[in-house]
Amino acid sequence: MQASVGDKLLVHGRTVGHHDRTAEVLQVLGENGTPPYRVKFDDDGHEALMSPGPDTVVRHHPEAKSG
């Protein structure tokens, strides 16, 4: 997994009743865009250090792509 500052992480709910959550990447602490990431969750503003698992998808920030 690779992410950049400004990307969104979509964390899928793992069990019934747990909804998907999104978080913005504030800081990349690993090498070459790898985890861990400091993130801010969109639903409640909570900040956390996160090493995403297989239930997480990176939504790249549109400005991060060069074309």
Backbone as a chain_set.jsonl record, in Angstrom:
{"seq": "MQASVGDKLLVHGRTVGHHDRTAEVLQVLGENGTPPYRVKFDDDGHEALMSPGPDTVVRHHPEAKSG", "coords": {"N": [[0.848, -1.176, 0.0], [0.526, 2.196, -0.854], [0.494, 5.632, -0.127], [-0.128, 9.179, -0.185], [0.235, 12.436, 1.351], [-2.873, 13.965, 1.811], [-4.319, 12.082, 0.4], [-7.137, 9.831, 0.601], [-8.181, 7.34, 2.863], [-10.174, 4.556, 2.643], [-11.838, 2.722, 4.844], [-13.206, -0.309, 5.143], [-16.114, -1.505, 6.817], [-15.882, -4.162, 9.101], [-17.64, -5.933, 10.276], [-21.144, -6.786, 10.587], [-23.188, -3.986, 10.951], [-21.142, -2.204, 11.416], [-20.064, 0.625, 9.878], [-18.542, 1.811, 6.791], [-15.582, 3.806, 6.912], [-13.922, 6.924, 6.301], [-10.722, 8.426, 6.022], [-8.414, 11.107, 6.083], [-5.104, 11.296, 4.887], [-2.652, 12.671, 6.8], [0.029, 12.656, 7.355], [2.82, 10.832, 6.197], [4.566, 8.216, 7.457], [6.115, 6.05, 6.847], [8.56, 4.64, 4.528], [8.779, 5.744, 1.147], [5.994, 6.215, 0.773], [4.711, 4.238, 2.216], [2.914, 2.62, 4.969], [3.448, 3.374, 8.489], [0.626, 5.7, 8.77], [-0.328, 9.011, 9.688], [-3.526, 9.941, 10.358], [-6.715, 11.608, 9.827], [-9.939, 11.093, 10.762], [-12.905, 11.406, 8.855], [-15.542, 11.358, 9.817], [-15.631, 11.95, 12.593], [-13.466, 13.544, 13.215], [-11.355, 12.558, 14.624], [-7.931, 11.935, 15.23], [-5.364, 9.645, 14.356], [-2.743, 7.165, 14.509], [-2.029, 4.966, 11.962], [-1.803, 1.746, 10.562], [-2.838, 0.467, 7.879], [-4.934, -2.354, 7.078], [-5.91, -5.224, 5.042], [-8.526, -4.531, 4.577], [-8.705, -1.957, 3.753], [-8.715, 0.726, 1.406], [-6.908, 2.835, -0.798], [-7.71, 6.045, -1.809], [-6.598, 8.038, -4.105], [-5.554, 11.425, -4.01], [-6.718, 13.794, -6.324], [-4.941, 15.835, -7.242], [-2.494, 14.719, -6.793], [-1.791, 13.157, -8.898], [0.201, 13.285, -11.756], [0.114, 14.639, -15.001]], "CA": [[0.0, 0.0, 0.0], [1.238, 3.467, -0.897], [-0.383, 6.8, -0.06], [0.526, 10.476, -0.042], [-0.526, 13.409, 2.123], [-4.048, 14.418, 1.08], [-5.095, 10.929, -0.05], [-8.151, 9.339, 1.533], [-8.224, 5.907, 3.109], [-11.524, 4.033, 2.847], [-11.742, 1.54, 5.699], [-14.479, -1.019, 5.091], [-16.59, -2.099, 8.061], [-15.546, -5.59, 9.12], [-18.742, -6.749, 10.769], [-22.474, -6.219, 10.392], [-23.448, -2.871, 11.855], [-20.022, -1.263, 11.377], [-20.067, 1.278, 8.576], [-17.257, 2.209, 6.214], [-15.086, 5.106, 7.387], [-12.864, 7.517, 5.497], [-9.756, 9.219, 6.776], [-7.447, 11.825, 5.257], [-3.712, 11.102, 5.278], [-2.018, 13.928, 7.203], [1.486, 12.471, 7.373], [3.299, 9.5, 5.84], [5.714, 7.945, 8.321], [6.913, 4.985, 6.254], [9.378, 5.004, 3.375], [8.17, 5.664, -0.187], [4.535, 6.215, 0.825], [4.177, 3.072, 2.919], [2.477, 2.873, 6.346], [2.214, 3.898, 9.074], [0.147, 7.024, 8.398], [-1.117, 9.783, 10.652], [-4.754, 10.215, 9.626], [-7.83, 12.271, 10.506], [-11.186, 10.493, 10.302], [-13.865, 12.407, 8.388], [-16.817, 11.35, 10.538], [-15.585, 12.536, 13.937], [-12.294, 14.411, 13.38], [-10.357, 11.864, 15.445], [-6.644, 11.676, 14.585], [-4.778, 8.39, 14.817], [-1.649, 6.545, 13.775], [-2.701, 3.826, 11.362], [-1.158, 0.841, 9.605], [-4.036, -0.153, 7.313], [-4.947, -3.765, 6.718], [-6.477, -5.563, 3.731], [-9.878, -3.985, 4.462], [-8.554, -0.532, 3.47], [-8.406, 1.093, 0.03], [-6.417, 4.196, -0.943], [-8.317, 6.903, -2.832], [-5.561, 9.047, -4.323], [-5.966, 12.815, -4.199], [-6.588, 14.096, -7.752], [-3.771, 16.662, -7.534], [-1.282, 13.925, -6.634], [-1.468, 12.559, -10.197], [0.769, 14.209, -12.728], [-0.314, 14.171, -16.284]], "C": [[0.888, 1.232, 0.0], [0.225, 4.595, -0.91], [0.479, 8.042, 0.102], [-0.349, 11.371, 0.819], [-1.669, 13.93, 1.249], [-4.887, 13.288, 0.514], [-6.113, 10.562, 1.019], [-8.008, 7.83, 1.659], [-9.677, 5.53, 3.369], [-11.376, 2.72, 3.601], [-13.114, 0.881, 5.722], [-14.83, -1.587, 6.462], [-16.378, -3.604, 8.02], [-16.691, -6.486, 9.545], [-20.068, -6.045, 10.506], [-22.692, -5.115, 11.422], [-22.32, -1.866, 11.928], [-19.935, -0.69, 9.97], [-18.645, 1.551, 8.083], [-16.881, 3.581, 6.763], [-14.034, 5.609, 6.418], [-11.986, 8.378, 6.395], [-8.791, 9.872, 5.797], [-6.041, 11.568, 5.792], [-3.098, 12.47, 5.557], [-0.494, 13.849, 7.125], [1.804, 11.023, 7.024], [4.573, 9.25, 6.627], [6.607, 6.831, 7.808], [7.715, 5.508, 5.075], [8.589, 4.839, 2.083], [6.65, 5.518, -0.154], [3.904, 5.049, 1.548], [3.766, 3.437, 4.35], [3.645, 2.822, 7.322], [1.913, 5.319, 8.589], [-0.496, 7.692, 9.606], [-2.326, 10.263, 9.873], [-5.753, 10.976, 10.502], [-9.114, 11.706, 9.913], [-12.211, 11.576, 9.998], [-15.115, 12.482, 9.259], [-16.768, 12.022, 11.904], [-14.353, 13.402, 14.203], [-11.176, 13.802, 14.211], [-9.077, 11.656, 14.636], [-6.023, 10.429, 15.2], [-3.58, 8.021, 13.964], [-2.198, 5.221, 13.264], [-1.779, 3.056, 10.427], [-2.278, 0.012, 9.007], [-3.852, -1.616, 6.938], [-5.602, -3.976, 5.363], [-7.898, -5.035, 3.526], [-9.871, -2.498, 4.118], [-8.121, -0.307, 2.025], [-7.933, 2.537, 0.004], [-7.159, 4.884, -2.087], [-7.354, 8.07, -3.014], [-6.165, 10.412, -4.595], [-5.744, 13.18, -5.648], [-5.348, 14.921, -8.11], [-2.459, 15.895, -7.434], [-0.844, 13.297, -7.962], [-0.889, 13.618, -11.119], [0.412, 13.732, -14.118], [0.073, 15.134, -17.313]], "O": [[1.867, 1.313, 0.743], [-0.781, 4.53, -1.616], [1.651, 7.967, 0.473], [-1.536, 11.101, 0.998], [-1.459, 14.291, 0.092], [-6.053, 13.499, 0.178], [-5.974, 10.931, 2.185], [-7.747, 7.134, 0.678], [-10.333, 6.126, 4.223], [-10.859, 1.736, 3.072], [-14.071, 1.443, 6.255], [-13.963, -2.086, 7.179], [-16.665, -4.246, 7.009], [-16.712, -7.67, 9.212], [-20.099, -4.845, 10.234], [-22.416, -5.29, 12.609], [-22.514, -0.769, 12.453], [-19.755, -1.422, 8.996], [-17.685, 1.526, 8.853], [-17.746, 4.41, 7.042], [-13.335, 4.818, 5.784], [-12.44, 8.966, 7.377], [-8.397, 9.263, 4.802], [-5.811, 11.615, 7.001], [-3.029, 13.323, 4.671], [0.181, 14.844, 6.863], [1.139, 10.101, 7.496], [5.55, 9.984, 6.485], [7.735, 6.676, 8.276], [7.574, 6.663, 4.671], [7.815, 3.892, 1.945], [6.079, 4.782, -0.96], [2.686, 4.88, 1.502], [4.218, 4.45, 4.884], [4.706, 2.284, 7.005], [2.781, 6.031, 8.084], [-1.122, 7.036, 10.438], [-2.18, 10.918, 8.842], [-5.655, 10.989, 11.729], [-9.353, 11.821, 8.711], [-12.375, 12.53, 10.758], [-15.688, 13.559, 9.423], [-17.761, 12.606, 12.335], [-14.207, 13.941, 15.301], [-10.165, 14.455, 14.473], [-9.138, 11.244, 13.478], [-6.138, 10.187, 16.402], [-3.423, 8.503, 12.842], [-2.765, 4.442, 14.03], [-1.068, 3.64, 9.61], [-2.639, -1.03, 9.553], [-2.772, -2.051, 6.539], [-5.825, -3.02, 4.62], [-8.418, -5.088, 2.412], [-10.912, -1.844, 4.182], [-7.286, -1.035, 1.487], [-8.49, 3.381, 0.706], [-7.225, 4.36, -3.199], [-7.298, 8.976, -2.184], [-7.156, 10.54, -5.314], [-4.668, 12.904, -6.177], [-4.766, 14.721, -9.176], [-1.429, 16.355, -7.927], [0.323, 12.948, -8.135], [-1.433, 14.716, -11.241], [0.41, 12.529, -14.378], [-0.203, 14.921, -18.493]]}, "num_chains": 1, "name": "protein.A"}
